[in-house]
Amino acid sequence: MRAIVITRPGGPEVLEERTVADPEPGPGQVRVRVQAAGVNRADLLQRRGAYPAPAGWPADIPGLEYAGAVDRTGPGADRWSPGDRVMGLVGGGAYAEYVVVDERAVVAVPEALSAEEAAAVPEAFVTAHDALFTQLDLRAGETLLIHAVGSGVGTAALQLAKAAGATVLGTQRSAWKLERARTLGLDVAIPGGADDFADAVVRETGGRGVDAILDLVGGAYLPGNIRCLAPRGRLIVVGLVAGRRAELDLDRVLTRRLHILGTVLRSRSEGEKIEATRAFADAVLPLLESRVVRPIVDTIYPMPEASEAHRAMEENRNFGKLVLRW
């Protein structure tokens, strides 16, 4: 099969199309012919040699999400049939013509979605749903702050939170991305970075602060997050593009009884990923089918142009998702 291979750690230019062996499904597995794959920052880190694939997944083929059709089933796999349109998460290897996955981790593609749209769903929407509802327990009437609201996970979280009845504030350094986010229902747009948002959040909430924060940036955003959380507020850190270290005001954490959580999907066990995927399927697939929420696809690239997609993401040119297709 054809695959986009990381030939050595480095920049986008190290990605090359090569021919590699076809994977074969084992017991309880299905092989999916990939039609499209989403691009994620984890792929960029893996390409640079900074984020190795979990054990059992290709070390040199990036890609955490796919959409396509079932091609072959392994022994004992009876949930899916060849030709079924499916999508899902993998630990790596989605930049290839075929992926082999546990049949329990596969999700049906809603009729309303194209393959390219479906490829933009799993990582963004499973991450957002798990963070907002399984871990933060976001409820109707609460206020939520999303950092990097114009990202793939950010746009998914914004739509899911609005559908659940929350008020959403969002930060973004690019003004044009904030304007785009307004079209998805963003209630309060806050421009700027780590030094600017906390005062604006406190002001916009009448001094109370927000009930919950979805932080896709990390680093120096932590002090501002703690400052603008309401009493008993909850913070979940999902991304670290701004760095992994920051100063924490523990006095405010204690006196306001704040909750700080961290989460990542890729390194979870297969069982945990399946559990998160099933929860997403039950709650979000009906919303995708009815177009109450939708994947936001910025640009679709031919799979051999994966290096250009990586450059676009590194330069923060995208609003929503970048997708590769065969």
VMD Tcl script that draws the C-alpha trace (Angstrom):
set ca {
  {0.00 0.00 0.00}
  {0.95 3.64 -0.30}
  {1.74 5.57 2.86}
  {3.23 8.89 3.91}
  {6.38 8.00 5.82}
  {8.54 10.00 8.23}
  {11.95 9.31 6.68}
  {13.86 10.94 9.56}
  {13.07 13.44 12.33}
  {12.77 16.95 10.95}
  {10.64 19.48 9.11}
  {7.75 18.89 6.71}
  {10.18 17.97 3.95}
  {10.97 14.62 5.64}
  {7.50 13.29 4.74}
  {7.61 11.06 1.65}
  {5.16 8.76 -0.10}
  {6.44 5.18 -0.07}
  {5.14 1.67 -0.64}
  {4.89 -0.42 2.52}
  {3.37 -3.78 3.42}
  {-0.41 -4.06 3.68}
  {-1.58 -4.61 7.27}
  {-3.72 -7.68 7.93}
  {-6.61 -7.78 10.45}
  {-6.28 -10.13 13.38}
  {-9.01 -11.53 15.65}
  {-11.69 -8.93 16.42}
  {-10.16 -6.43 14.00}
  {-11.20 -4.83 10.74}
  {-9.11 -3.38 7.95}
  {-10.32 -0.02 6.66}
  {-9.45 1.41 3.28}
  {-8.66 5.00 4.17}
  {-10.25 7.69 2.02}
  {-9.24 10.68 4.15}
  {-7.27 11.45 7.31}
  {-7.22 14.44 9.63}
  {-4.05 16.37 10.44}
  {-3.24 17.03 14.09}
  {-0.45 18.74 16.02}
  {0.55 15.36 17.42}
  {1.47 14.40 13.84}
  {3.85 17.37 13.66}
  {5.45 16.40 16.97}
  {5.84 12.79 15.84}
  {7.46 13.99 12.61}
  {9.99 16.00 14.63}
  {10.82 12.99 16.80}
  {9.24 14.54 19.90}
  {6.12 12.37 20.27}
  {6.67 8.67 19.51}
  {3.70 6.52 18.53}
  {2.31 4.23 21.26}
  {3.44 0.63 21.24}
  {1.79 -1.43 18.53}
  {1.30 1.45 16.09}
  {3.53 2.44 13.15}
  {6.50 4.48 14.33}
  {7.08 6.13 10.96}
  {3.55 6.68 9.59}
  {1.65 9.54 11.28}
  {-2.10 10.05 11.49}
  {-4.49 9.76 14.44}
  {-7.88 9.71 12.68}
  {-9.34 8.29 9.50}
  {-12.49 7.92 7.46}
  {-13.08 5.27 4.84}
  {-14.77 1.94 4.20}
  {-14.33 -1.49 5.76}
  {-12.20 -3.59 3.41}
  {-11.74 -6.87 5.30}
  {-12.70 -8.38 8.65}
  {-10.55 -10.57 10.87}
  {-11.54 -13.80 12.65}
  {-14.46 -13.27 15.01}
  {-15.10 -9.68 13.87}
  {-18.81 -9.45 13.13}
  {-19.85 -5.86 13.89}
  {-19.01 -4.52 10.44}
  {-19.23 -5.68 6.84}
  {-17.05 -4.84 3.84}
  {-18.23 -1.56 2.32}
  {-19.51 -0.03 5.56}
  {-18.57 3.67 5.82}
  {-16.63 4.16 9.04}
  {-14.36 6.56 10.93}
  {-12.34 6.46 14.09}
  {-9.20 7.05 16.13}
  {-5.89 5.22 15.83}
  {-2.59 5.49 17.67}
  {-0.88 6.26 14.37}
  {-0.73 5.11 10.78}
  {-3.73 6.93 9.26}
  {-1.63 8.56 6.50}
  {-1.85 5.27 4.60}
  {-4.20 3.45 2.26}
  {-5.19 0.95 4.96}
  {-5.42 0.87 8.76}
  {-6.25 -2.09 11.00}
  {-8.32 -1.35 14.09}
  {-10.29 -3.04 16.85}
  {-13.84 -3.36 15.55}
  {-15.15 -1.85 18.81}
  {-13.26 1.40 18.12}
  {-14.98 1.94 14.77}
  {-17.87 4.39 14.36}
  {-20.36 4.62 11.50}
  {-20.07 7.75 9.35}
  {-23.33 9.74 9.44}
  {-25.08 9.89 6.06}
  {-24.83 13.69 6.13}
  {-21.01 13.67 6.06}
  {-18.56 13.23 3.22}
  {-15.40 11.19 3.80}
  {-13.38 14.40 4.08}
  {-15.77 15.82 6.68}
  {-15.81 12.52 8.58}
  {-12.00 12.49 8.75}
  {-12.18 15.83 10.58}
  {-14.48 14.42 13.28}
  {-12.86 11.77 15.53}
  {-9.91 13.52 17.18}
  {-11.64 16.89 17.54}
  {-15.08 15.73 18.64}
  {-14.08 12.75 20.80}
  {-11.52 14.95 22.59}
  {-13.98 17.82 23.02}
  {-16.87 15.62 24.18}
  {-14.71 13.68 26.63}
  {-13.15 16.84 28.06}
  {-16.34 18.89 28.35}
  {-18.86 16.33 29.51}
  {-17.12 13.22 30.84}
  {-14.46 15.15 32.77}
  {-15.63 18.75 33.27}
  {-19.31 17.79 33.60}
  {-20.35 20.94 31.72}
  {-24.02 21.77 32.23}
  {-26.62 24.03 30.65}
  {-26.46 27.59 31.93}
  {-22.74 27.45 32.78}
  {-20.03 29.63 31.26}
  {-17.11 28.06 29.41}
  {-13.85 29.63 28.24}
  {-12.04 27.98 25.31}
  {-8.46 28.90 24.47}
  {-7.57 28.53 20.76}
  {-11.26 28.48 19.92}
  {-10.45 28.47 16.18}
  {-8.59 25.15 16.31}
  {-10.07 21.79 15.39}
  {-10.86 20.82 18.98}
  {-11.82 24.43 19.74}
  {-14.46 24.63 17.01}
  {-15.84 21.22 18.02}
  {-15.99 22.19 21.71}
  {-17.64 25.52 20.90}
  {-20.44 23.83 18.98}
  {-20.97 21.06 21.54}
  {-21.06 23.53 24.43}
  {-23.59 25.74 22.66}
  {-25.74 22.73 21.82}
  {-25.70 21.84 25.54}
  {-26.89 25.32 26.54}
  {-23.64 26.85 27.79}
  {-22.39 30.40 27.27}
  {-19.01 30.33 25.53}
  {-16.13 32.78 25.66}
  {-13.15 32.17 23.40}
  {-9.60 33.43 23.00}
  {-7.51 33.55 19.85}
  {-4.55 35.63 18.74}
  {-5.91 36.04 15.19}
  {-8.85 38.44 14.89}
  {-10.11 36.76 11.71}
  {-10.38 33.43 13.53}
  {-12.47 35.03 16.27}
  {-14.81 36.44 13.64}
  {-15.18 32.99 12.11}
  {-15.87 31.55 15.56}
  {-18.69 34.05 16.03}
  {-20.49 32.41 13.11}
  {-20.45 29.16 15.08}
  {-22.12 30.76 18.09}
  {-19.24 32.20 20.11}
  {-20.81 34.57 22.65}
  {-17.74 36.58 23.68}
  {-14.60 36.90 21.55}
  {-11.38 37.78 23.41}
  {-8.33 38.68 21.31}
  {-4.76 38.38 22.49}
  {-2.67 35.85 24.35}
  {-1.65 34.82 27.85}
  {-1.20 38.35 29.18}
  {-4.51 39.73 28.02}
  {-7.45 37.41 28.54}
  {-8.04 37.15 32.31}
  {-9.12 40.77 32.89}
  {-11.44 40.58 29.90}
  {-13.03 37.35 31.15}
  {-13.60 38.76 34.63}
  {-15.10 41.92 33.13}
  {-17.36 40.05 30.70}
  {-18.69 37.82 33.50}
  {-19.46 40.67 35.87}
  {-16.57 39.85 38.16}
  {-17.61 36.24 38.78}
  {-15.37 34.39 36.33}
  {-16.20 31.30 34.30}
  {-17.39 27.92 35.51}
  {-15.06 25.92 33.27}
  {-12.04 26.36 31.00}
  {-10.90 24.18 28.11}
  {-7.22 25.07 27.64}
  {-5.74 23.92 24.33}
  {-2.62 26.07 24.74}
  {-1.01 25.47 28.15}
  {2.17 27.21 29.30}
  {1.79 30.79 30.51}
  {-2.02 30.63 30.22}
  {-2.21 28.86 33.60}
  {-1.98 31.93 35.91}
  {-4.71 33.72 33.96}
  {-6.87 30.60 34.01}
  {-6.67 30.40 37.80}
  {-7.44 34.11 38.10}
  {-10.62 34.01 36.03}
  {-12.20 30.80 37.33}
  {-15.33 31.20 39.43}
  {-15.49 29.55 42.87}
  {-15.45 25.75 42.41}
  {-14.51 26.28 38.78}
  {-12.95 23.52 36.68}
  {-9.96 23.71 34.35}
  {-8.91 21.00 31.92}
  {-5.62 21.25 30.04}
  {-5.66 19.49 26.67}
  {-2.76 21.06 24.76}
  {0.71 22.37 25.48}
  {1.63 24.32 22.34}
  {2.69 27.27 24.55}
  {4.84 25.10 26.81}
  {4.59 22.61 29.65}
  {5.60 24.79 32.61}
  {3.89 27.68 34.41}
  {3.54 29.20 37.87}
  {0.52 28.15 39.93}
  {-1.18 30.22 42.66}
  {-2.04 27.44 45.10}
  {-3.70 29.82 47.56}
  {-6.34 30.70 44.99}
  {-6.78 27.03 44.09}
  {-7.51 26.23 47.74}
  {-9.64 29.22 48.68}
  {-11.80 28.96 45.56}
  {-11.85 25.13 45.69}
  {-10.78 24.86 42.07}
  {-10.40 21.63 40.12}
  {-7.49 21.22 37.67}
  {-7.48 18.29 35.26}
  {-5.21 17.12 32.46}
  {-6.15 14.86 29.59}
  {-4.75 13.18 26.49}
  {-6.31 10.59 24.19}
  {-3.35 9.10 22.34}
  {-1.62 7.45 25.27}
  {-4.77 5.96 26.81}
  {-5.31 2.23 26.78}
  {-7.34 0.73 23.94}
  {-10.20 0.10 26.34}
  {-10.27 3.72 27.51}
  {-10.25 4.97 23.92}
  {-13.10 2.66 23.04}
  {-15.08 3.90 26.05}
  {-14.55 7.55 25.04}
  {-15.45 6.74 21.43}
  {-18.69 4.99 22.41}
  {-19.72 7.91 24.66}
  {-19.05 10.29 21.75}
  {-21.02 8.10 19.35}
  {-24.06 7.96 21.59}
  {-24.17 11.70 22.27}
  {-22.68 13.37 19.19}
  {-23.50 11.25 16.13}
  {-27.16 12.35 16.21}
  {-26.03 15.98 16.34}
  {-23.73 15.44 13.35}
  {-26.45 13.67 11.41}
  {-28.90 16.53 11.98}
  {-26.16 19.14 11.31}
  {-26.70 20.73 14.72}
  {-22.91 20.50 14.91}
  {-20.51 19.97 12.01}
  {-16.82 19.43 11.40}
  {-15.12 22.64 10.29}
  {-12.79 21.76 7.42}
  {-10.40 24.52 6.42}
  {-8.47 22.90 3.56}
  {-8.33 19.48 1.91}
  {-4.95 18.37 0.53}
  {-4.09 15.37 -1.63}
  {-2.32 12.83 0.60}
  {1.01 13.23 -1.24}
  {0.94 16.93 -0.22}
  {1.02 16.08 3.51}
  {4.15 18.19 3.92}
  {2.25 21.30 2.77}
  {-0.56 20.55 5.22}
  {2.03 20.32 8.01}
  {3.48 23.69 6.98}
  {0.02 25.27 7.03}
  {-0.62 23.99 10.57}
  {2.81 25.09 11.82}
  {2.09 28.58 10.48}
  {-1.39 28.61 12.10}
  {-3.06 29.30 8.75}
  {-6.06 27.08 9.40}
  {-9.42 27.69 11.06}
  {-10.71 24.28 12.04}
  {-9.28 21.12 10.52}
  {-6.83 20.27 7.76}
  {-7.62 17.03 5.94}
  {-5.63 14.72 3.64}
  {-7.37 12.55 1.05}
  {-6.29 9.84 -1.35}
}
mol new
graphics top color blue
foreach p $ca { graphics top sphere $p radius 0.5 }
foreach p [lrange $ca 0 end-1] q [lrange $ca 1 end] { graphics top cylinder $p $q radius 0.2 }
display resetview
